Amino acid sequence: QVHLVESGGGLVEPGGSLRLSCVASRSITSIVSMGWYRQAPGKQRELVAAATSGGSITYLDTVKGRFTASRDNAKNTAYLQMNSLKPEDTAVYYCNAVPPLPADDAWGQGTQVTVSS
């Protein structure tokens, strides 16, 4: 099973930017989807963005135009560029890898993003 490690979280003022990285322990070329989820206190985990091996990318409506997801298969890494951050973006962000069946999904340990003045 692939092992994922996120980094790049932190405290940022509203309107600021952060870039999250997710490094995989092995090649992600065969990974069907590399995604980013987030979970705020008292709320359910939600999908923020996902980049498929076919090149398509989907976004949560509330982050469209502000966040950009990408994947670099050569570096076994997925990224989430977050611009124009808002306080409501505050959450723990998790990296997710969906491999081909029958393997199970893999999750990173999470990285805290706090948007506050």
C-alpha positions in Angstrom: 0.0 0.0 0.0 1.2 3.5 -0.8 2.2 5.7 2.1 1.4 9.4 1.9 3.0 12.3 3.8 1.6 15.8 3.6 3.3 19.1 4.3 2.9 22.8 3.8 0.1 23.6 6.3 0.3 26.5 8.7 -1.2 29.8 9.9 -2.0 32.4 7.2 -3.9 35.6 7.2 -7.1 35.9 5.1 -6.2 36.5 1.5 -3.0 34.7 1.8 -1.7 31.6 0.1 -0.3 28.2 1.0 0.9 25.2 -1.1 0.3 21.7 0.3 2.4 18.8 -0.9 1.7 15.1 -0.6 4.7 12.8 -1.2 3.9 9.1 -2.0 6.2 6.3 -1.0 6.1 4.8 -4.5 5.1 5.7 -8.0 1.7 7.3 -8.4 1.5 6.8 -12.2 -1.0 4.0 -11.7 -3.0 5.9 -9.0 -6.4 6.5 -10.4 -7.0 9.7 -8.4 -4.9 11.9 -6.1 -7.2 13.9 -4.0 -7.4 16.5 -1.2 -10.0 16.3 1.6 -10.5 18.6 4.5 -12.2 18.3 7.9 -13.1 21.3 10.0 -14.0 20.9 13.7 -17.5 19.5 14.1 -18.0 19.0 10.4 -17.7 16.0 8.0 -14.7 15.4 5.9 -15.3 16.8 2.4 -13.5 16.5 -0.9 -11.7 19.7 -1.9 -10.1 18.6 -5.2 -9.0 15.5 -7.1 -6.7 15.0 -10.0 -7.1 11.8 -12.0 -4.5 9.8 -13.9 -6.4 10.8 -17.1 -5.8 14.5 -16.4 -9.2 15.7 -15.2 -9.5 17.7 -12.1 -12.6 18.4 -10.0 -13.1 21.0 -7.3 -15.4 21.7 -4.5 -17.6 24.6 -5.6 -16.4 26.9 -2.8 -12.8 26.6 -3.8 -13.1 26.9 -7.6 -11.0 29.8 -8.9 -8.9 29.9 -5.7 -7.4 26.4 -5.4 -5.4 24.5 -7.9 -4.7 20.8 -7.6 -2.0 19.1 -9.6 0.1 15.9 -9.6 3.7 15.3 -10.7 4.0 11.6 -11.4 7.8 11.9 -11.9 8.1 13.2 -8.3 5.5 10.9 -6.8 3.9 14.1 -5.5 0.5 15.8 -5.5 0.0 19.5 -4.8 -2.7 21.8 -3.7 -2.1 25.5 -4.3 -4.5 27.6 -2.2 -4.9 31.3 -2.9 -7.2 33.9 -1.5 -7.7 31.9 1.6 -10.7 32.5 3.8 -11.3 31.8 7.5 -13.8 29.1 6.4 -11.0 27.2 4.7 -9.6 26.5 8.1 -9.4 22.7 8.5 -7.1 19.7 8.6 -6.3 18.8 5.0 -5.7 15.2 4.1 -4.2 13.7 1.0 -5.9 10.7 -0.5 -4.8 8.2 -3.1 -7.2 5.9 -5.0 -5.3 3.0 -6.5 -6.7 0.5 -9.0 -9.0 -2.1 -7.6 -8.8 -4.2 -5.5 -6.4 -2.1 -3.4 -7.7 0.1 -0.7 -7.5 3.9 -0.6 -4.5 5.4 1.2 -4.6 8.5 3.4 -2.0 10.9 4.8 -1.8 12.0 8.4 -3.2 15.4 7.7 -1.8 18.9 7.9 -3.5 21.8 9.7 -4.4 24.9 7.8 -5.5 27.9 9.8 -6.7 31.1 8.2 -7.0 33.9 10.7 -5.9 37.5 11.3 
